[in-house]
Amino acid sequence: MPHVLSVAVGWSWRLLLVGVTAYAGVQVLALLHLVVVPLIAALLLTALLRPLTAMLRRVLPAVAAAGLTLVVAAAILAGVGYVVALRAAPQIPALVDQLLTTVHQIRDALATSTSSAAGRSQLLGIDTTITNWLHSNRGQAVAIATTGAGYLFEFATSLVLTLFITFFLLSDGERIWSWLLTPFTSRARTRTDRAGHRAWTALGGYIRGTAVIAVVHTVVIGVTLLLLGTPLPLPLAILVFIGSFIPIIGTLVAGGIAALVTLSALGWVPTLILLAVIAVEDQLEAHLYQPMIVGRYVRLHPLAIGLALVIGTVLAGIIGAIIAVPLAAVVHRAWPALLGHDQAEP
């Protein structure tokens, strides 16, 4: 067998083995999503709450500090859950109706300006597709809001498990990490410990910084919606907050939905004002918020962020899109330390 062909065969079976292993791993994680999702959420929540626990440890034992931190976090989550479940969720069908109205208005305007029969037929097909999708998801939203016992049970289970894991990570995180390092040799333990601390610093800085940016986006765009008189400002503001955790596209997509609702209810002038505010916020995030708040912990190339978002979304949907960039940041900071190299520029 020629040498080139032999090398190609060798790399082929290795890549095939890696692909099969990765696919099997994804399938196992999907089967265990009721455990995996709370574990990931607990890691993110721990990274967010760690500074508060560290401050409380100055005057309280570790267990008491972790418990008090969780009480504060649970109170905040309960308040957000109350707002979402009792105030925003019942308004979701109305939000979808507003979007349907906007789609029909845009369709009618484009149909009027399109003279060819083929163009009108294409517009009708696009309108039918969007309308059917919105009607379908409106039915799901109504079902969740009215008869969502199964969803509520699954959410409650995941929430309890998340808080349970978070409590032990906050109170005994150092001991758990030390125990995880015990199987390694002395040299490997040193590298792994250094990589773990760099990864944790990057994750904590990224999560806390992104949360601050999300609050800023929510306040600015939410106040703008209120001043303009846009219908359903609360669910739209919550959508902006969630979208802010997805870099590059999250705020734009959420803001675009808010702009569609504004266009349907108020017309072009308020919509253009809202779009201008969203554009300014997007530029401020790229050139001010991210470099000042998140950039000192980790900097990723836009290409790396884009690829991470695509891969995360394909593998795990919205959850994958949310955790993809933090995971990429962790790998970016930890990998050089794990190999014994200095931190390289991204």
ZAMARGU-4260 file (C-alpha; in steps of 0.2 Angstrom, whole numbers, plus 5000, padded with zeros to 4 digits):
<rodrens>
0) 5000/5000/5000 | 5007/5017/4995 | 5013/5028/5010 | 5000/5042/5006 | 4986/5030/5006
5) 4992/5022/5022 | 4992/5039/5031 | 4975/5043/5024 | 4968/5027/5030 | 4975/5030/5047
10) 4968/5047/5049 | 4951/5041/5042 | 4948/5028/5055 | 4954/5040/5069 | 4942/5054/5063
15) 4928/5041/5061 | 4932/5035/5079 | 4931/5053/5086 | 4915/5057/5076 | 4907/5041/5083
20) 4912/5045/5100 | 4906/5063/5099 | 4889/5057/5092 | 4887/5044/5106 | 4892/5057/5119
25) 4879/5069/5112 | 4866/5056/5112 | 4870/5051/5130 | 4869/5069/5136 | 4852/5071/5127
30) 4845/5056/5136 | 4851/5063/5153 | 4846/5081/5149 | 4836/5081/5166 | 4853/5080/5175
35) 4865/5088/5162 | 4854/5104/5160 | 4853/5107/5179 | 4872/5103/5181 | 4876/5116/5168
40) 4864/5128/5175 | 4872/5126/5192 | 4889/5129/5186 | 4883/5145/5178 | 4874/5150/5193
45) 4888/5146/5204 | 4900/5157/5193 | 4887/5171/5195 | 4884/5170/5214 | 4902/5165/5219
50) 4907/5184/5224 | 4892/5185/5235 | 4896/5169/5244 | 4914/5174/5246 | 4909/5191/5254
55) 4897/5182/5266 | 4911/5169/5271 | 4920/5184/5280 | 4906/5184/5293 | 4898/5167/5291
60) 4903/5148/5290 | 4904/5141/5272 | 4888/5131/5273 | 4878/5146/5280 | 4885/5158/5267
65) 4880/5146/5253 | 4863/5144/5261 | 4860/5163/5262 | 4866/5165/5245 | 4854/5153/5238
70) 4840/5161/5248 | 4844/5177/5239 | 4845/5169/5222 | 4829/5159/5225 | 4820/5175/5230
75) 4825/5183/5214 | 4821/5168/5203 | 4804/5167/5212 | 4801/5185/5207 | 4806/5182/5189
80) 4796/5166/5189 | 4780/5175/5195 | 4782/5189/5182 | 4785/5177/5168 | 4771/5164/5173
85) 4758/5176/5179 | 4761/5192/5169 | 4770/5187/5153 | 4764/5170/5149 | 4746/5174/5147
90) 4751/5188/5135 | 4761/5177/5123 | 4745/5173/5113 | 4742/5192/5111 | 4760/5194/5106
95) 4758/5181/5092 | 4742/5189/5086 | 4752/5206/5085 | 4765/5197/5075 | 4752/5189/5063
100) 4744/5206/5060 | 4761/5213/5056 | 4765/5199/5044 | 4748/5202/5035 | 4751/5220/5034
105) 4769/5218/5026 | 4762/5205/5014 | 4748/5217/5008 | 4761/5231/5006 | 4773/5220/4996
110) 4759/5212/4986 | 4753/5230/4981 | 4770/5235/4975 | 4773/5218/4966 | 4765/5218/4949
115) 4769/5200/4943 | 4758/5185/4947 | 4774/5175/4951 | 4779/5187/4964 | 4762/5188/4972
120) 4762/5169/4972 | 4779/5168/4981 | 4773/5181/4994 | 4758/5171/4997 | 4768/5156/5000
125) 4780/5164/5012 | 4765/5172/5021 | 4756/5155/5023 | 4772/5147/5030 | 4775/5161/5043
130) 4756/5161/5047 | 4755/5143/5050 | 4771/5143/5061 | 4765/5157/5072 | 4748/5149/5073
135) 4756/5132/5078 | 4767/5140/5091 | 4752/5151/5098 | 4743/5134/5101 | 4758/5128/5111
140) 4760/5144/5121 | 4741/5143/5126 | 4743/5125/5130 | 4759/5128/5141 | 4750/5143/5149
145) 4734/5134/5153 | 4738/5115/5155 | 4756/5115/5158 | 4757/5103/5173 | 4770/5092/5164
150) 4781/5107/5160 | 4779/5114/5177 | 4784/5097/5185 | 4799/5095/5174 | 4804/5114/5177
155) 4802/5111/5196 | 4812/5096/5196 | 4826/5104/5186 | 4825/5119/5197 | 4827/5109/5214
160) 4842/5099/5206 | 4850/5115/5200 | 4849/5123/5218 | 4855/5107/5226 | 4870/5106/5215
165) 4873/5125/5217 | 4873/5124/5236 | 4887/5111/5237 | 4897/5120/5223 | 4896/5136/5233
170) 4900/5128/5250 | 4912/5114/5246 | 4918/5119/5228 | 4936/5119/5233 | 4935/5102/5241
175) 4926/5095/5226 | 4939/5101/5214 | 4953/5094/5225 | 4944/5077/5225 | 4943/5078/5206
180) 4961/5081/5205 | 4966/5066/5215 | 4968/5053/5201 | 4981/5064/5192 | 5000/5063/5194
185) 5009/5077/5202 | 5014/5086/5186 | 4997/5083/5178 | 4988/5089/5194 | 4997/5105/5193
190) 4993/5109/5175 | 4975/5103/5177 | 4973/5114/5193 | 4980/5129/5184 | 4969/5126/5169
195) 4954/5124/5180 | 4957/5140/5189 | 4959/5150/5173 | 4943/5142/5166 | 4933/5146/5181
200) 4940/5164/5181 | 4935/5166/5163 | 4918/5158/5166 | 4914/5169/5181 | 4919/5185/5172
205) 4910/5180/5156 | 4893/5176/5165 | 4894/5191/5177 | 4898/5203/5163 | 4885/5196/5151
210) 4872/5197/5165 | 4876/5216/5167 | 4875/5219/5149 | 4859/5210/5148 | 4851/5221/5162
215) 4857/5236/5153 | 4849/5230/5136 | 4833/5226/5145 | 4832/5242/5154 | 4836/5253/5139
220) 4825/5244/5127 | 4811/5241/5139 | 4810/5259/5144 | 4810/5264/5125 | 4795/5252/5123
225) 4786/5260/5137 | 4789/5277/5131 | 4784/5273/5113 | 4768/5264/5120 | 4772/5247/5112
230) 4760/5234/5117 | 4766/5220/5128 | 4782/5228/5134 | 4785/5216/5148 | 4786/5200/5138
235) 4796/5209/5125 | 4808/5216/5138 | 4810/5198/5145 | 4814/5192/5127 | 4827/5205/5126
240) 4835/5200/5142 | 4836/5181/5137 | 4842/5186/5120 | 4856/5196/5127 | 4865/5180/5133
245) 4867/5175/5115 | 4881/5186/5108 | 4880/5195/5091 | 4862/5189/5086 | 4852/5188/5102
250) 4848/5206/5105 | 4846/5209/5086 | 4833/5195/5085 | 4824/5200/5101 | 4824/5218/5096
255) 4818/5213/5078 | 4803/5205/5086 | 4799/5220/5097 | 4801/5231/5081 | 4788/5220/5072
260) 4776/5222/5086 | 4779/5241/5086 | 4776/5242/5068 | 4760/5233/5069 | 4753/5244/5083
265) 4761/5261/5081 | 4767/5263/5063 | 4784/5267/5055 | 4790/5282/5065 | 4790/5273/5082
270) 4797/5258/5074 | 4812/5268/5066 | 4815/5276/5083 | 4816/5259/5092 | 4827/5252/5078
275) 4839/5266/5080 | 4840/5263/5099 | 4843/5244/5096 | 4857/5249/5083 | 4865/5260/5096
280) 4864/5247/5109 | 4872/5234/5098 | 4886/5246/5094 | 4889/5250/5112 | 4890/5232/5116
285) 4902/5228/5103 | 4914/5243/5106 | 4911/5248/5125 | 4901/5235/5135 | 4910/5219/5129
290) 4928/5226/5130 | 4926/5235/5146 | 4916/5222/5156 | 4919/5205/5148 | 4935/5208/5138
295) 4947/5208/5153 | 4942/5190/5157 | 4942/5183/5139 | 4942/5189/5121 | 4936/5178/5107
300) 4938/5181/5089 | 4921/5185/5081 | 4923/5170/5069 | 4925/5158/5085 | 4910/5166/5092
305) 4900/5163/5076 | 4906/5145/5074 | 4902/5141/5093 | 4884/5148/5091 | 4881/5138/5075
310) 4888/5122/5083 | 4879/5124/5099 | 4862/5128/5091 | 4863/5113/5080 | 4867/5101/5094
315) 4856/5108/5108 | 4845/5122/5102 | 4842/5137/5112 | 4852/5130/5127 | 4866/5126/5116
320) 4866/5144/5109 | 4867/5150/5127 | 4881/5139/5133 | 4891/5138/5117 | 4901/5154/5119
325) 4905/5152/5138 | 4911/5135/5134 | 4922/5141/5120 | 4929/5155/5132 | 4933/5141/5145
330) 4942/5130/5132 | 4951/5145/5126 | 4958/5150/5143 | 4961/5132/5149 | 4968/5123/5135
335) 4985/5133/5134 | 4987/5130/5153 | 4983/5112/5151 | 4997/5110/5139 | 5009/5119/5149
340) 5010/5134/5138 | 5007/5153/5142 | 4990/5160/5137 | 4990/5164/5119 | 4981/5179/5111
345) 4964/5174/5103
</rodrens>
